[in-house]
Amino acid sequence: MNFSDYDLFNPTEDHKMLRDTVRQFVKAEVEPQAAKFDREEKFNLPLFRKLGDLGLLGITVNQDYGGSGMDAVSTVIAHEELSYSDPGLCLAYLAHSMLCVNNAAVNASEEQKQKYLPKLCSGEWVGAMAMSEPHVGTDVLGMATTAIQQGKEFILNGQKMWITNGCVDDEGTACDIVWVYARTGTKNNRPEISTFIVEKSDKGFTVGQKIRDKTGMRASNTAELVFTDCKLSEDRLVGKLGDSITHMMRNLQLERLTLAAMSLGIAKRSLEVMNRYAGERQAFGKSLREFGQIQRYIGDSYAEYMASRCYVYETARRLKLDQYGLRLDSDGVKLVATTMGKNVADRAMQVLGGYGYVGEYVVERLWRDAKLLEIGGGTLEAHQKNITNDLVKNAEALTR
């Protein structure tokens, strides 16, 4: 390929077709409902299921299990395009397709893949991943949820908190399956963390409460999950006892990459709104875009957006879905892009003034949604710590 013909954001015709397909779907189906479901704090489950018809719910899953068999760049495209219109719906999509479905595609046994992936890829089932707890977020090894083996069963006890897709409606109906991390013992003086699949019908599994009145991401449901003497057969264990750290680290790379991609969508929409408004609005007899401060807001926002976008797509190009080893840059893109997205949305509100502060112009919703991306999937402080530690071990990364 002639390098001059290479498109970082659409490397192949398949990527371009995917972007066009999602963009058309967003315009026709997502945009018309976004403000309503945000206002009502409801998850649009019928619309979510339509993502299965597009092949998005199993975007990284092998076609043998009903997926689309696509790569990390494809996941970035899907998240960027969806969050341009509705970051809340996109977050629900991420929790299902990245945290649950991709996790299963990479780490589950053949029997587990055959049982769960087709229904998850089609949208018949909604999935979630449960790691955070009421008193434990980033400190994964501090989790208190336990799974004690008794014969051929495991008894699961504990609470999980802030679980996206934990419930699917206002009645607190649980999602169909949850990818759960729990302590199963101690090894080398460290907690042993293992992975389990919990189904909605399992006795002892309940939704504690739906988390309401969130600042943003209101179109995705967040819930507390409770496990009380929840009995799981040994075939619900994923991999071997103590395998969870490997599962987590491998999948966190993709989670952080796609959260960064969501920030790109937020920033792009915010840029479009403020650029158009600055050209239409008159003040003191001239266009708003002729004022230096407005030029600074727009110019800085575009440059920061494009810098982040290049970093995100280049990291996606290098990321292998079934391998671990790209934490430095998966942390890096989320650290940079999430703050960029929030800042661009904030500038858009400033350019629009009072109009930016109301829902009609979209940016206030994007601004509210953007903040979560600096917290979920790893805080900014966690990324700063990881990057600093990784550069001690991998100083040659600075010489590439």
For each residue, the residues with C-beta under 8 A, 3 or more apart:
1: 5 6
2: 5 6
3: 6
4:
5: 1 2
6: 1 2 3 11
7: 10 11 16
8: 11 310 313 314 317
9: 15 19 77 309 313
10: 7 15 16 19 77
11: 6 7 8 15 73 317
12: 15 16
13: 16 17
14: 17 18 70 74
15: 9 10 11 12 18 19 73 74 77
16: 7 10 12 13 19 20
17: 13 14 20 21
18: 14 15 21 22 70 74 77 78
19: 9 10 15 16 22 23 77 81
20: 16 17 23 24
21: 17 18 24 25 54
22: 18 19 25 26 54 56 77 78 81 82
23: 19 20 26 27 81
24: 20 21 27 28
25: 21 22 28 29 30 50 54
26: 22 23 29 30 31 81 82 84 85 86
27: 23 24 30 31 85
28: 24 25 31 32
29: 25 26 32 33 47 50
30: 25 26 27 33 34 47 82 85 86 89
31: 26 27 28 34 85 86
32: 28 29
33: 29 30 36 37 44 47 86
34: 30 31 37 38 85 86 88 89 219 365
35: 38 39 359 362 365
36: 33 39 40
37: 33 34 40 41 42 43 44 86 88 89 218 219
38: 34 35 41 86 88 218 219 365
39: 35 36 218 359
40: 36 37
41: 37 38 212 213 214 218 219
42: 37 169 170 219
43: 37 48 89 92 165 168 169 219 220 221
44: 33 37 47 48 89 219
45: 48 49 126 168 169
46: 49 50
47: 29 30 33 44 50 51 89
48: 43 44 45 51 89 92 93 96 123 126
49: 45 46 52 53 123 124
50: 25 29 46 47 53 54 123
51: 47 48 54 56 57 93 123
52: 49 55 56 57 58 121 122 123 124
53: 49 50 123
54: 21 22 25 50 51
55: 52 58 59 67 68 121
56: 22 51 52 59 68 78 93 97
57: 51 52 93 96 97 101 120 121 122 123
58: 52 55 61 65 66 67 68 97 101 105 117 120 121 122
59: 55 56 67 68 70 74 75 78 97
60: 67 68 69 70 71 72 74 75 97 98 101 102 105 254 321
61: 58 65 66 67 68 69 101 102 105 117 121
62: 65 67 69 105
63: 66 67 68 69
64:
65: 58 61 62 105 113 114 117 118 121
66: 58 61 63 117 118 121 122
67: 55 58 59 60 61 62 63 101 105 117 121
68: 55 56 58 59 60 61 63 74
69: 60 61 62 63
70: 14 18 59 60 74 75
71: 60 74 75 316 321
72: 60 75 76 254 257 316 317 319 320 321
73: 11 15 76 77 313 316 317
74: 14 15 18 59 60 68 70 71 77 78
75: 59 60 70 71 72 78 79 97 98 254 257 258 261 316
76: 72 73 79 80 257 258 261 264 312 313 316
77: 9 10 15 18 19 22 73 74 80 81 261
78: 18 22 56 59 74 75 81 82 93
79: 75 76 82 83 90 93 94 258 259 261 262 265
80: 76 77 83 84 261 262 264 265 268
81: 19 22 23 26 77 78 84 265
82: 22 26 30 78 79 85 86 87 89 90 93 262 265
83: 79 80 86 87 90 261 262 263 264 265 266 369
84: 26 80 81 265 266 268 269
85: 26 27 30 31 34 82 265 269
86: 26 30 31 33 34 37 38 82 83 89 90 219
87: 82 83 90 91 216 217 262 265 266 366 369 370
88: 34 37 38 91 92 216 217 218 219 220 369
89: 30 34 37 43 44 47 48 82 86 92 93 219 220
90: 79 82 83 86 87 93 94 262 265
91: 87 88 94 95 164 217 220 262 372 376
92: 43 48 88 89 95 96 164 165 219 220 221
93: 48 51 56 57 78 79 82 89 90 96 97
94: 79 90 91 97 98 99 164 255 258 259 262
95: 91 92 98 99 100 127 128 129 164 165 220
96: 48 57 92 93 99 100 101 120 126 127 128 165
97: 56 57 58 59 60 75 93 94 100 101 102
98: 60 75 94 95 101 102 103 251 254 255 258
99: 94 95 96 102 103 127 128 129 164 179 251 255
100: 95 96 97 103 104 120 127 128 129 165 177 178 179
101: 57 58 60 61 67 96 97 98 104 105 117 120 121 127
102: 60 61 97 98 99 105 106 251 254 321
103: 98 99 100 106 107 108 129 179 247 251
104: 100 101 107 108 112 113 116 117 120 127 179 197 238
105: 58 60 61 62 65 67 101 102 108 113 117 321
106: 102 103 247 250 251 321 322
107: 103 104 195 238 239 243 246 247 250 251
108: 103 104 105 112 113 116 117 197 238
109: 112 113 238 239
110: 113 114
111: 114 115 235
112: 104 108 109 115 116 197 235 238
113: 65 104 105 108 109 110 116 117
114: 65 110 111 117 118
115: 111 112
116: 104 108 112 113 119 120 125 127 177 197
117: 58 61 65 66 67 101 104 105 108 113 114 120 121
118: 65 66 114 121 122
119: 116 122 124 125 176
120: 57 58 96 100 101 104 116 117 123 124 125 126 127 176 177
121: 52 55 57 58 61 65 66 67 101 117 118
122: 52 57 58 66 118 119 125
123: 48 49 50 51 52 53 57 120 126
124: 49 52 119 120 176
125: 116 119 120 122 175 176 177
126: 45 48 96 120 123 165 168 175 176
127: 95 96 99 100 101 104 116 120 165 175 176 177 178 179
128: 95 96 99 100 163 164 165 166 175 177 178 179
129: 95 99 100 103 163 178 179 180
130: 160 163 166 178 179 180 181 225
131: 140 143 160 181 248
132: 136 137 160 161 162 163
133: 136 137 143 144 145 158 159 160 161
134: 159 161 224
135: 142 144
136: 132 133 139 140 142 143 144
137: 132 133 162 379
138: 378 379 382
139: 136 142
140: 131 136 143 181 193 245 248
141: 190 191 193
142: 135 136 139 191
143: 131 133 136 140 158 181 182 183 191 193
144: 133 135 136 158 159 183
145: 133 156 157 158 159 160 180 181 182 183 227
146: 156 157 158 182 183 184
147: 154 155 156 157 182 183 184 194 196 232
148: 154 155 157 184
149: 153 154 184 234
150: 153 154 155
151:
152: 233 234
153: 149 150 231 232 233 234
154: 147 148 149 150 184 196 231 232 234 236 237
155: 147 148 150 229 230 231 232
156: 145 146 147 180 182 196 198 204 227 229 230 231 232
157: 145 146 147 148 227 228 229 230
158: 133 143 144 145 146 182 227
159: 133 134 144 145 208 224 225 226 227
160: 130 131 132 133 145 163 166 178 180 224 225 227
161: 132 133 134 224 225
162: 132 137 211 222 376
163: 128 129 130 132 160 166 178 222 223 224 225
164: 91 92 94 95 99 128 220 221 222 376
165: 43 92 95 96 100 126 127 128 168 175 220 221
166: 128 130 160 163 174 175 178 207 210 221 222 223 224 225
167: 172 173 174 175 207 210 221 223
168: 43 45 126 165 173 174 175 221
169: 42 43 45 172 173 221
170: 42 210
171:
172: 167 169 207 209 210 223
173: 167 168 169 200 207
174: 166 167 168 178 200 205 206 207 225
175: 125 126 127 128 165 166 167 168 178 200
176: 119 120 124 125 126 127 199 200
177: 100 116 120 125 127 128 197 198 199 200
178: 100 127 128 129 130 160 163 166 174 175 197 198 205 225
179: 99 100 103 104 127 128 129 130 195 196 197 238
180: 129 130 145 156 160 195 196 197 198 227
181: 130 131 140 143 145 193 194 195 196 244 248
182: 143 145 146 147 156 158 193 194 196
183: 143 144 145 146 147 191 192 193 194
184: 146 147 148 149 154 192 193 194 241 242
185: 191 192 241 242
186: 189 190 191 192
187: 190 192 242
188:
189: 186
190: 141 186 187
191: 141 142 143 183 185 186
192: 183 184 185 186 187 241 242
193: 140 141 143 181 182 183 184 242 244 245 248
194: 147 181 182 183 184 237 238 239 240 241 242 243 244
195: 107 179 180 181 237 238 239 243 244 247
196: 147 154 156 179 180 181 182 232 236 237 238
197: 104 108 112 116 177 178 179 180 232 236 238
198: 156 177 178 180 202 205 227 230 232 236
199: 176 177 202 205
200: 173 174 175 176 177 205
201:
202: 198 199 205 230 231 232
203: 230 231
204: 156 227 228 229 230 231
205: 174 178 198 199 200 202 225 226 227 230
206: 174 225 226 228
207: 166 167 172 173 174 210 223 224 225 226
208: 159 223 224 225 226
209: 172 223 224
210: 166 167 170 172 207 221 222 223
211: 162 214 222 223 224
212: 41
213: 41
214: 41 211 217 218 222 372
215: 368 371 372
216: 87 88 365 367 368 369 370 371 372
217: 87 88 91 214 220 222 368 369 372
218: 37 38 39 41 88 214
219: 34 37 38 41 42 43 44 86 88 89 92
220: 43 88 89 91 92 95 164 165 217
221: 43 92 164 165 166 167 168 169 210
222: 162 163 164 166 210 211 214 217
223: 163 166 167 172 207 208 209 210 211
224: 134 159 160 161 163 166 207 208 209 211
225: 130 159 160 161 163 166 174 178 205 206 207 208
226: 159 205 206 207 208
227: 145 156 157 158 159 160 180 198 204 205 230
228: 157 204 206
229: 155 156 157 204
230: 155 156 157 198 202 203 204 205 227
231: 153 154 155 156 202 203 204
232: 147 153 154 155 156 196 197 198 202 236 237
233: 152 153 236
234: 149 152 153 154 237
235: 111 112
236: 154 196 197 198 232 233
237: 154 194 195 196 232 234 240 241
238: 104 107 108 109 112 179 194 195 196 197 243 247
239: 107 109 194 195 243 246 247
240: 194 237 243
241: 184 185 192 194 237
242: 184 185 187 192 193 194 245
243: 107 194 195 238 239 240 246 247
244: 181 193 194 195 247 248
245: 140 193 242 248 249
246: 107 239 243 249 250 324
247: 103 106 107 195 238 239 243 244 250 251
248: 131 140 181 193 244 245 251 252
249: 245 246 252 253 324 327
250: 106 107 246 247 253 254 322 323 324
251: 98 99 102 103 106 107 247 248 254 255
252: 248 249 255 256 327 330 377 378
253: 249 250 256 257 319 324 326 327 330
254: 60 72 75 98 102 250 251 257 258 319 321 330
255: 94 98 99 251 252 258 259 377
256: 252 253 259 260 330 331 333 334 377 378 383
257: 72 75 76 253 254 260 261 312 315 316 319 330 333 334
258: 75 76 79 94 98 254 255 261 262
259: 79 94 255 256 262 263 334 338 373 376 377
260: 256 257 263 264 308 312 333 334 336 337 338 373
261: 75 76 77 79 80 83 257 258 264 265 312 316 337
262: 79 80 82 83 87 90 91 94 258 259 265 266 341 373
263: 83 259 260 266 267 308 337 338 340 341 342 370 373
264: 76 80 83 260 261 267 268 305 308 309 312 337 341
265: 79 80 81 82 83 84 85 87 90 261 262 268 269
266: 83 84 87 262 263 269 270 341 342 344 345 366 369 370 373
267: 263 264 270 271 301 304 305 308 340 341 344 345
268: 80 84 264 265 271 272 305
269: 84 85 265 266 272 273 362 363 366
270: 266 267 273 274 301 341 344 345 347 348 363 366 367
271: 267 268 274 275 298 301 302 305 344 348
272: 268 269 275 276
273: 269 270 276 277 348 352 361 362 363
274: 270 271 277 278 297 298 301 347 348 351 352 363
275: 271 272 278 279 289 298
276: 272 273 279 280
277: 273 274 280 281 288 351 352 355 361
278: 274 275 281 287 288 289 294 298 351
279: 275 276 287 288 289
280: 276 277
281: 277 278 287 288
282: 285 286 287 288
283: 286 288 291
284:
285: 282
286: 282 283 290 291
287: 278 279 281 282 290
288: 277 278 279 281 282 283 291 294 351
289: 275 278 279 294 295 298
290: 286 287 294 295
291: 283 286 288 294 295
292: 295 296
293: 296 297
294: 278 288 289 290 291 297 298 351
295: 289 290 291 292 298 299
296: 292 293 299 300
297: 274 293 294 300 301 347 348 350 351
298: 271 274 275 278 289 294 295 301 302 347 351
299: 295 296 302 303
300: 296 297 303 304 347
301: 267 270 271 274 297 298 304 305 343 344 347 348
302: 271 298 299 305 306
303: 299 300 306 307
304: 267 300 301 307 308 340 343 344
305: 264 267 268 271 301 302 308 309 340 344
306: 302 303 309 310
307: 303 304 310 311 336
308: 260 263 264 267 304 305 311 312 333 336 337 340 341
309: 9 264 305 306 312 313
310: 8 306 307 313 314
311: 307 308 314 315 329 332 333 336 337
312: 76 257 260 261 264 308 309 315 316 333 337
313: 8 9 73 76 309 310 316 317
314: 8 310 311 317 318
315: 257 311 312 318 319 326 329 330 332 333
316: 71 72 73 75 76 257 261 312 313 319
317: 8 11 72 73 313 314
318: 314 315 326 329
319: 72 253 254 257 315 316 326 330
320: 72 323 326
321: 60 71 72 102 105 106 254
322: 106 250
323: 250 320 326
324: 246 249 250 253 327
325:
326: 253 315 318 319 320 323 329 330
327: 249 252 253 324 330 331 386 390
328: 331 332 386 387 390 391 394 397
329: 311 315 318 326 332 333
330: 252 253 254 256 257 315 319 326 327 333 334
331: 256 327 328 334 335 378 382 383 386 387 390
332: 311 315 328 329 335 336 383 387
333: 256 257 260 308 311 312 315 329 330 336 337
334: 256 257 259 260 330 331 337 338 373 377 378 383
335: 331 332 338 339 380 383 384 387
336: 260 307 308 311 332 333 339 340
337: 260 261 263 264 308 311 312 333 334 340 341
338: 259 260 263 334 335 341 342 370 373 374 380
339: 335 336 342 343 374 380
340: 263 267 304 305 308 336 337 343 344
341: 262 263 264 266 267 270 308 337 338 344 345 370 373
342: 263 266 338 339 345 346 367 370 371 373 374
343: 301 304 339 340 346 347
344: 266 267 270 271 301 304 305 340 341 347 348
345: 266 267 270 341 342 348 349 363 366 367 370
346: 342 343 349 350 367
347: 270 274 297 298 300 301 343 344 350 351
348: 270 271 273 274 297 301 344 345 351 352 356 363 366 367
349: 345 346 352 356 357 363 364 367
350: 297 346 347 353 356
351: 274 277 278 288 294 297 298 347 348 356
352: 273 274 277 348 349 355 356 357 361 363
353: 350 356 357
354: 357 358
355: 277 352 358 360 361
356: 348 349 350 351 352 353 361 363 364
357: 349 352 353 354 364
358: 354 355 361 364
359: 35 39 362 364 365
360: 355
361: 273 277 352 355 356 358 364
362: 35 269 273 359 365 366
363: 269 270 273 274 345 348 349 352 356 366 367
364: 349 356 357 358 359 361 367 368
365: 34 35 38 216 359 362 368 369
366: 87 266 269 270 345 348 362 363 369 370
367: 216 270 342 345 346 348 349 363 364 370 371
368: 215 216 217 364 365 371
369: 83 87 88 216 217 266 365 366 372 373
370: 87 216 263 266 338 341 342 345 366 367 373 374
371: 215 216 342 367 368 374 375
372: 91 214 215 216 217 369 375 376
373: 259 260 262 263 266 334 338 341 342 369 370 376 377
374: 338 339 342 370 371 379 380
375: 371 372 379
376: 91 162 164 259 372 373
377: 252 255 256 259 334 373
378: 138 252 256 331 334 382 383 386
379: 137 138 374 375 382 383
380: 335 338 339 374 383 384
381: 384 385
382: 138 331 378 379 385 386
383: 256 331 332 334 335 378 379 380 386 387
384: 335 380 381 387 388
385: 381 382 388 389
386: 327 328 331 378 382 383 389 390
387: 328 331 332 335 383 384 390 391
388: 384 385 391 392
389: 385 386 392 393
390: 327 328 331 386 387 393 394 397
391: 328 387 388 394 395 397 398
392: 388 389 395
393: 389 390
394: 328 390 391 397
395: 391 392 398 399
396: 399 400
397: 328 390 391 394 400
398: 391 395
399: 395 396
400: 396 397
